[in-house]
Amino acid sequence: MDDRNDDEADNYAERDQAKALREQARAGGLRFEAYLPPALADWLLERVERGMFVDPSEAVFAIVKNFIDMEPHRDLRDELLRRILDASIERSFEDVEAGRTHPADEVFDRLQRRYSQPLPEPARWQKIVR
């Protein structure tokens, strides 16, 4: 009988794979493919264009390193989360106010058109070997 709770059981295969790969990753690192939704992909590629990162893998490395560095500082993480949530709530109120200027049928029609279209293929970054 599996003694994991429901939250853990929904990704048991991934957890088992992580456990199986840990030793090899400790010795040689880890390669994986990641999908970023359009807004995150745009954010990251804009920073590569500006020279902030050499490529997406360097960005992932830096972002994960920042996350690790923040782990012991729970108070800072909580404050950052609070600010992110406050900004999100503020944007939501602005969106609601903007939505009031459009009839509901128009908004639903626009949403229907947007979500009925298939998503384009995601762009793929190719490592440039020099």
Backbone as JSON Lines, residues from 0, in Angstrom:
{"i":0,"aa":"M","n":[0.84,-1.19,0.0],"ca":[0.0,0.0,0.0],"c":[0.88,1.24,0.0]}
{"i":1,"aa":"D","n":[0.54,2.2,-0.84],"ca":[1.3,3.44,-0.97],"c":[0.92,4.38,0.17]}
{"i":2,"aa":"D","n":[1.91,4.79,0.98],"ca":[1.6,5.64,2.13],"c":[1.78,7.12,1.82]}
{"i":3,"aa":"R","n":[2.0,7.46,0.55],"ca":[2.14,8.87,0.19],"c":[0.77,9.54,0.18]}
{"i":4,"aa":"N","n":[0.75,10.84,0.52],"ca":[-0.54,11.53,0.46],"c":[-0.87,11.88,-0.98]}
{"i":5,"aa":"D","n":[-2.08,12.35,-1.23],"ca":[-2.53,12.62,-2.6],"c":[-1.66,13.64,-3.31]}
{"i":6,"aa":"D","n":[-1.19,14.67,-2.59],"ca":[-0.35,15.69,-3.21],"c":[0.95,15.09,-3.73]}
{"i":7,"aa":"E","n":[1.51,14.15,-3.0],"ca":[2.75,13.53,-3.42],"c":[2.51,12.47,-4.49]}
{"i":8,"aa":"A","n":[1.41,11.75,-4.41],"ca":[1.15,10.64,-5.3],"c":[0.92,11.09,-6.74]}
{"i":9,"aa":"D","n":[0.51,12.33,-6.95],"ca":[0.22,12.76,-8.31],"c":[1.47,12.9,-9.16]}
{"i":10,"aa":"N","n":[2.64,12.95,-8.56],"ca":[3.87,12.99,-9.36],"c":[4.9,11.98,-8.85]}
{"i":11,"aa":"Y","n":[4.41,10.83,-8.45],"ca":[5.31,9.81,-7.9],"c":[6.37,9.37,-8.9]}
{"i":12,"aa":"A","n":[6.03,9.29,-10.19],"ca":[7.01,8.85,-11.18],"c":[8.15,9.86,-11.28]}
{"i":13,"aa":"E","n":[7.82,11.16,-11.24],"ca":[8.85,12.19,-11.29],"c":[9.72,12.15,-10.04]}
{"i":14,"aa":"R","n":[9.11,11.94,-8.89],"ca":[9.87,11.85,-7.64],"c":[10.82,10.65,-7.68]}
{"i":15,"aa":"D","n":[10.32,9.53,-8.18],"ca":[11.17,8.33,-8.29],"c":[12.31,8.56,-9.27]}
{"i":16,"aa":"Q","n":[12.02,9.24,-10.38],"ca":[13.07,9.53,-11.35],"c":[14.14,10.44,-10.75]}
{"i":17,"aa":"A","n":[13.7,11.45,-9.99],"ca":[14.66,12.35,-9.34],"c":[15.56,11.57,-8.39]}
{"i":18,"aa":"K","n":[14.96,10.68,-7.62],"ca":[15.75,9.86,-6.69],"c":[16.76,9.0,-7.44]}
{"i":19,"aa":"A","n":[16.32,8.42,-8.55],"ca":[17.2,7.54,-9.32],"c":[18.34,8.31,-9.99]}
{"i":20,"aa":"L","n":[18.12,9.57,-10.33],"ca":[19.14,10.35,-11.05],"c":[20.09,11.12,-10.14]}
{"i":21,"aa":"R","n":[19.77,11.24,-8.87],"ca":[20.55,12.1,-7.97],"c":[22.03,11.77,-7.97]}
{"i":22,"aa":"E","n":[22.38,10.51,-7.83],"ca":[23.79,10.13,-7.75],"c":[24.53,10.5,-9.04]}
{"i":23,"aa":"Q","n":[23.95,10.16,-10.17],"ca":[24.57,10.5,-11.45],"c":[24.66,12.01,-11.62]}
{"i":24,"aa":"A","n":[23.63,12.74,-11.22],"ca":[23.62,14.2,-11.34],"c":[24.67,14.83,-10.42]}
{"i":25,"aa":"R","n":[24.86,14.26,-9.24],"ca":[25.9,14.77,-8.34],"c":[27.27,14.7,-9.0]}
{"i":26,"aa":"A","n":[27.49,13.68,-9.81],"ca":[28.78,13.49,-10.46],"c":[28.91,14.28,-11.76]}
{"i":27,"aa":"G","n":[27.83,14.34,-12.55],"ca":[27.95,14.92,-13.88],"c":[26.99,16.03,-14.22]}
{"i":28,"aa":"G","n":[26.17,16.46,-13.28],"ca":[25.2,17.52,-13.57],"c":[23.91,16.94,-14.13]}
{"i":29,"aa":"L","n":[23.05,17.81,-14.61],"ca":[21.73,17.4,-15.1],"c":[21.37,18.21,-16.33]}
{"i":30,"aa":"R","n":[20.93,17.54,-17.36],"ca":[20.39,18.19,-18.56],"c":[18.91,17.86,-18.62]}
{"i":31,"aa":"F","n":[18.11,18.85,-18.95],"ca":[16.68,18.62,-19.11],"c":[16.12,19.67,-20.06]}
{"i":32,"aa":"E","n":[14.96,19.37,-20.62],"ca":[14.28,20.32,-21.48],"c":[13.21,21.01,-20.66]}
{"i":33,"aa":"A","n":[13.06,22.3,-20.88],"ca":[12.04,23.05,-20.16],"c":[11.17,23.8,-21.15]}
{"i":34,"aa":"Y","n":[9.88,23.87,-20.85],"ca":[8.95,24.66,-21.64],"c":[8.61,25.91,-20.85]}
{"i":35,"aa":"L","n":[8.69,27.05,-21.5],"ca":[8.25,28.31,-20.89],"c":[7.05,28.82,-21.67]}
{"i":36,"aa":"P","n":[5.99,29.19,-20.98],"ca":[4.85,29.79,-21.68],"c":[5.29,31.11,-22.32]}
{"i":37,"aa":"P","n":[4.52,31.61,-23.27],"ca":[4.94,32.77,-24.06],"c":[5.46,33.97,-23.25]}
{"i":38,"aa":"A","n":[4.78,34.38,-22.21],"ca":[5.22,35.58,-21.47],"c":[6.58,35.35,-20.8]}
{"i":39,"aa":"L","n":[6.79,34.16,-20.22],"ca":[8.08,33.87,-19.6],"c":[9.17,33.72,-20.65]}
{"i":40,"aa":"A","n":[8.85,33.09,-21.77],"ca":[9.83,32.93,-22.86],"c":[10.25,34.3,-23.37]}
{"i":41,"aa":"D","n":[9.3,35.2,-23.55],"ca":[9.61,36.54,-24.03],"c":[10.51,37.27,-23.03]}
{"i":42,"aa":"W","n":[10.19,37.16,-21.75],"ca":[11.0,37.8,-20.71],"c":[12.43,37.3,-20.78]}
{"i":43,"aa":"L","n":[12.6,35.99,-20.87],"ca":[13.94,35.41,-20.85],"c":[14.72,35.78,-22.11]}
{"i":44,"aa":"L","n":[14.1,35.66,-23.28],"ca":[14.8,35.95,-24.53],"c":[15.17,37.43,-24.63]}
{"i":45,"aa":"E","n":[14.34,38.3,-24.09],"ca":[14.66,39.73,-24.09],"c":[15.94,39.96,-23.29]}
{"i":46,"aa":"R","n":[16.11,39.24,-22.2],"ca":[17.32,39.39,-21.39],"c":[18.55,38.78,-22.06]}
{"i":47,"aa":"V","n":[18.35,37.72,-22.83],"ca":[19.47,37.18,-23.61],"c":[19.86,38.2,-24.68]}
{"i":48,"aa":"E","n":[18.88,38.8,-25.35],"ca":[19.15,39.83,-26.36],"c":[19.94,41.0,-25.77]}
{"i":49,"aa":"R","n":[19.61,41.39,-24.54],"ca":[20.29,42.51,-23.89],"c":[21.66,42.12,-23.36]}
{"i":50,"aa":"G","n":[21.99,40.82,-23.38],"ca":[23.29,40.38,-22.91],"c":[23.34,40.07,-21.42]}
{"i":51,"aa":"M","n":[22.18,40.08,-20.76],"ca":[22.14,39.77,-19.34],"c":[22.53,38.3,-19.11]}
{"i":52,"aa":"F","n":[22.1,37.43,-20.02],"ca":[22.45,36.02,-19.99],"c":[23.0,35.64,-21.35]}
{"i":53,"aa":"V","n":[23.9,34.66,-21.37],"ca":[24.47,34.18,-22.63],"c":[23.44,33.38,-23.41]}
{"i":54,"aa":"D","n":[22.67,32.58,-22.68],"ca":[21.64,31.74,-23.3],"c":[20.64,31.33,-22.22]}
{"i":55,"aa":"P","n":[19.54,30.67,-22.61],"ca":[18.53,30.29,-21.61],"c":[19.07,29.39,-20.51]}
{"i":56,"aa":"S","n":[20.02,28.53,-20.83],"ca":[20.52,27.64,-19.77],"c":[21.28,28.42,-18.7]}
{"i":57,"aa":"E","n":[21.98,29.48,-19.09],"ca":[22.65,30.31,-18.08],"c":[21.61,31.01,-17.21]}
{"i":58,"aa":"A","n":[20.51,31.44,-17.82],"ca":[19.45,32.09,-17.06],"c":[18.86,31.12,-16.04]}
{"i":59,"aa":"V","n":[18.58,29.89,-16.45],"ca":[18.05,28.89,-15.52],"c":[19.03,28.66,-14.38]}
{"i":60,"aa":"F","n":[20.32,28.55,-14.71],"ca":[21.34,28.36,-13.68],"c":[21.29,29.51,-12.68]}
{"i":61,"aa":"A","n":[21.29,30.76,-13.16],"ca":[21.3,31.92,-12.27],"c":[20.03,32.01,-11.44]}
{"i":62,"aa":"I","n":[18.89,31.72,-12.06],"ca":[17.62,31.81,-11.35],"c":[17.52,30.74,-10.27]}
{"i":63,"aa":"V","n":[17.94,29.53,-10.58],"ca":[17.93,28.45,-9.57],"c":[18.91,28.8,-8.45]}
{"i":64,"aa":"K","n":[20.06,29.33,-8.8],"ca":[21.04,29.72,-7.77],"c":[20.44,30.79,-6.85]}
{"i":65,"aa":"N","n":[19.75,31.77,-7.42],"ca":[19.09,32.79,-6.6],"c":[18.05,32.17,-5.68]}
{"i":66,"aa":"F","n":[17.27,31.24,-6.2],"ca":[16.26,30.57,-5.39],"c":[16.92,29.84,-4.21]}
{"i":67,"aa":"I","n":[18.0,29.13,-4.48],"ca":[18.72,28.41,-3.43],"c":[19.25,29.39,-2.39]}
{"i":68,"aa":"D","n":[19.82,30.51,-2.86],"ca":[20.37,31.51,-1.94],"c":[19.28,32.13,-1.06]}
{"i":69,"aa":"M","n":[18.05,32.21,-1.55],"ca":[16.95,32.8,-0.79],"c":[16.32,31.83,0.21]}
{"i":70,"aa":"E","n":[16.52,30.53,0.03],"ca":[15.86,29.55,0.89],"c":[16.03,29.81,2.38]}
{"i":71,"aa":"P","n":[17.23,30.13,2.86],"ca":[17.36,30.34,4.31],"c":[16.73,31.64,4.82]}
{"i":72,"aa":"H","n":[16.33,32.5,3.92],"ca":[15.82,33.82,4.3],"c":[14.31,33.86,4.11]}
{"i":73,"aa":"R","n":[13.62,33.11,4.93],"ca":[12.17,32.98,4.81],"c":[11.46,34.33,4.89]}
{"i":74,"aa":"D","n":[11.94,35.23,5.73],"ca":[11.3,36.53,5.88],"c":[11.36,37.33,4.57]}
{"i":75,"aa":"L","n":[12.48,37.27,3.88],"ca":[12.6,37.98,2.6],"c":[11.73,37.33,1.53]}
{"i":76,"aa":"R","n":[11.7,36.01,1.51],"ca":[10.84,35.3,0.56],"c":[9.37,35.64,0.79]}
{"i":77,"aa":"D","n":[8.96,35.67,2.06],"ca":[7.57,36.0,2.38],"c":[7.23,37.43,1.96]}
{"i":78,"aa":"E","n":[8.15,38.37,2.2],"ca":[7.92,39.76,1.82],"c":[7.84,39.88,0.3]}
{"i":79,"aa":"L","n":[8.71,39.2,-0.42],"ca":[8.68,39.23,-1.87],"c":[7.37,38.65,-2.38]}
{"i":80,"aa":"L","n":[6.94,37.55,-1.82],"ca":[5.68,36.94,-2.22],"c":[4.51,37.89,-1.94]}
{"i":81,"aa":"R","n":[4.54,38.56,-0.79],"ca":[3.48,39.51,-0.47],"c":[3.42,40.63,-1.51]}
{"i":82,"aa":"R","n":[4.57,41.14,-1.9],"ca":[4.61,42.22,-2.89],"c":[4.13,41.74,-4.25]}
{"i":83,"aa":"I","n":[4.52,40.52,-4.63],"ca":[4.07,39.95,-5.9],"c":[2.55,39.8,-5.9]}
{"i":84,"aa":"L","n":[2.01,39.27,-4.8],"ca":[0.56,39.1,-4.71],"c":[-0.17,40.44,-4.71]}
{"i":85,"aa":"D","n":[0.37,41.42,-3.99],"ca":[-0.24,42.76,-3.99],"c":[-0.28,43.34,-5.4]}
{"i":86,"aa":"A","n":[0.82,43.21,-6.14],"ca":[0.86,43.74,-7.51],"c":[-0.13,42.99,-8.4]}
{"i":87,"aa":"S","n":[-0.24,41.68,-8.21],"ca":[-1.17,40.88,-9.0],"c":[-2.62,41.29,-8.72]}
{"i":88,"aa":"I","n":[-2.93,41.5,-7.45],"ca":[-4.28,41.94,-7.08],"c":[-4.57,43.31,-7.7]}
{"i":89,"aa":"E","n":[-3.61,44.19,-7.64],"ca":[-3.78,45.53,-8.22],"c":[-4.06,45.44,-9.72]}
{"i":90,"aa":"R","n":[-3.28,44.59,-10.43],"ca":[-3.51,44.4,-11.87],"c":[-4.89,43.8,-12.12]}
{"i":91,"aa":"S","n":[-5.31,42.88,-11.25],"ca":[-6.63,42.26,-11.41],"c":[-7.73,43.29,-11.3]}
{"i":92,"aa":"F","n":[-7.62,44.2,-10.33],"ca":[-8.61,45.26,-10.18],"c":[-8.62,46.15,-11.41]}
{"i":93,"aa":"E","n":[-7.44,46.46,-11.94],"ca":[-7.36,47.28,-13.15],"c":[-8.01,46.56,-14.32]}
{"i":94,"aa":"D","n":[-7.79,45.25,-14.43],"ca":[-8.4,44.46,-15.5],"c":[-9.91,44.44,-15.37]}
{"i":95,"aa":"V","n":[-10.4,44.31,-14.13],"ca":[-11.85,44.31,-13.9],"c":[-12.43,45.65,-14.32]}
{"i":96,"aa":"E","n":[-11.78,46.73,-13.91],"ca":[-12.26,48.06,-14.28],"c":[-12.25,48.24,-15.79]}
{"i":97,"aa":"A","n":[-11.2,47.79,-16.45],"ca":[-11.13,47.91,-17.91],"c":[-12.21,47.06,-18.57]}
{"i":98,"aa":"G","n":[-12.48,45.89,-17.99],"ca":[-13.5,44.99,-18.54],"c":[-14.89,45.57,-18.45]}
{"i":99,"aa":"R","n":[-15.13,46.46,-17.53],"ca":[-16.46,47.06,-17.37],"c":[-16.83,47.96,-18.54]}
{"i":100,"aa":"T","n":[-15.83,48.37,-19.32],"ca":[-16.11,49.23,-20.46],"c":[-16.52,48.41,-21.69]}
{"i":101,"aa":"H","n":[-16.41,47.08,-21.61],"ca":[-16.77,46.21,-22.73],"c":[-17.94,45.33,-22.33]}
{"i":102,"aa":"P","n":[-18.93,45.2,-23.22],"ca":[-20.04,44.3,-22.92],"c":[-19.54,42.86,-22.73]}
{"i":103,"aa":"A","n":[-20.19,42.13,-21.84],"ca":[-19.76,40.77,-21.53],"c":[-19.73,39.88,-22.76]}
{"i":104,"aa":"D","n":[-20.71,40.02,-23.65],"ca":[-20.73,39.19,-24.86],"c":[-19.48,39.41,-25.7]}
{"i":105,"aa":"E","n":[-19.04,40.66,-25.79],"ca":[-17.83,40.97,-26.56],"c":[-16.6,40.32,-25.93]}
{"i":106,"aa":"V","n":[-16.51,40.38,-24.62],"ca":[-15.38,39.78,-23.91],"c":[-15.38,38.27,-24.1]}
{"i":107,"aa":"F","n":[-16.54,37.62,-23.94],"ca":[-16.62,36.17,-24.11],"c":[-16.32,35.76,-25.55]}
{"i":108,"aa":"D","n":[-16.78,36.54,-26.52],"ca":[-16.47,36.24,-27.92],"c":[-14.97,36.31,-28.17]}
{"i":109,"aa":"R","n":[-14.33,37.34,-27.63],"ca":[-12.88,37.49,-27.79],"c":[-12.14,36.32,-27.14]}
{"i":110,"aa":"L","n":[-12.56,35.93,-25.93],"ca":[-11.94,34.78,-25.25],"c":[-12.15,33.49,-26.03]}
{"i":111,"aa":"Q","n":[-13.36,33.31,-26.56],"ca":[-13.66,32.1,-27.35],"c":[-12.75,32.02,-28.57]}
{"i":112,"aa":"R","n":[-12.58,33.15,-29.28],"ca":[-11.7,33.16,-30.46],"c":[-10.26,32.86,-30.07]}
{"i":113,"aa":"R","n":[-9.84,33.46,-28.98],"ca":[-8.44,33.28,-28.55],"c":[-8.15,31.83,-28.18]}
{"i":114,"aa":"Y","n":[-9.03,31.22,-27.4],"ca":[-8.75,29.88,-26.89],"c":[-9.2,28.76,-27.82]}
{"i":115,"aa":"S","n":[-9.88,29.08,-28.92],"ca":[-10.27,28.04,-29.87],"c":[-9.17,27.79,-30.89]}
{"i":116,"aa":"Q","n":[-8.2,28.68,-30.97],"ca":[-7.09,28.54,-31.91],"c":[-6.02,27.62,-31.33]}
{"i":117,"aa":"P","n":[-5.45,26.73,-32.16],"ca":[-4.36,25.9,-31.65],"c":[-3.14,26.77,-31.36]}
{"i":118,"aa":"L","n":[-2.39,26.37,-30.37],"ca":[-1.17,27.11,-30.04],"c":[-0.11,26.83,-31.09]}
{"i":119,"aa":"P","n":[0.66,27.84,-31.45],"ca":[1.76,27.59,-32.39],"c":[2.84,26.73,-31.74]}
{"i":120,"aa":"E","n":[3.66,26.1,-32.57],"ca":[4.76,25.32,-32.04],"c":[5.68,26.23,-31.22]}
{"i":121,"aa":"P","n":[6.15,25.73,-30.08],"ca":[7.09,26.56,-29.32],"c":[8.42,26.7,-30.05]}
{"i":122,"aa":"A","n":[9.06,27.83,-29.87],"ca":[10.4,28.03,-30.43],"c":[11.38,27.12,-29.68]}
{"i":123,"aa":"R","n":[12.44,26.71,-30.34],"ca":[13.45,25.86,-29.71],"c":[14.81,26.55,-29.79]}
{"i":124,"aa":"W","n":[15.44,26.66,-28.64],"ca":[16.77,27.24,-28.56],"c":[17.77,26.18,-28.98]}
{"i":125,"aa":"Q","n":[18.71,26.55,-29.86],"ca":[19.78,25.65,-30.26],"c":[21.09,26.19,-29.68]}
{"i":126,"aa":"K","n":[21.79,25.33,-28.97],"ca":[23.09,25.72,-28.39],"c":[24.06,26.02,-29.52]}
{"i":127,"aa":"I","n":[24.72,27.16,-29.47],"ca":[25.69,27.53,-30.49],"c":[27.06,27.11,-29.99]}
{"i":128,"aa":"V","n":[27.69,26.21,-30.72],"ca":[29.0,25.7,-30.33],"c":[30.06,26.5,-31.1]}
{"i":129,"aa":"R","n":[31.0,27.05,-30.35],"ca":[32.05,27.86,-30.98],"c":[33.37,27.17,-30.92]}
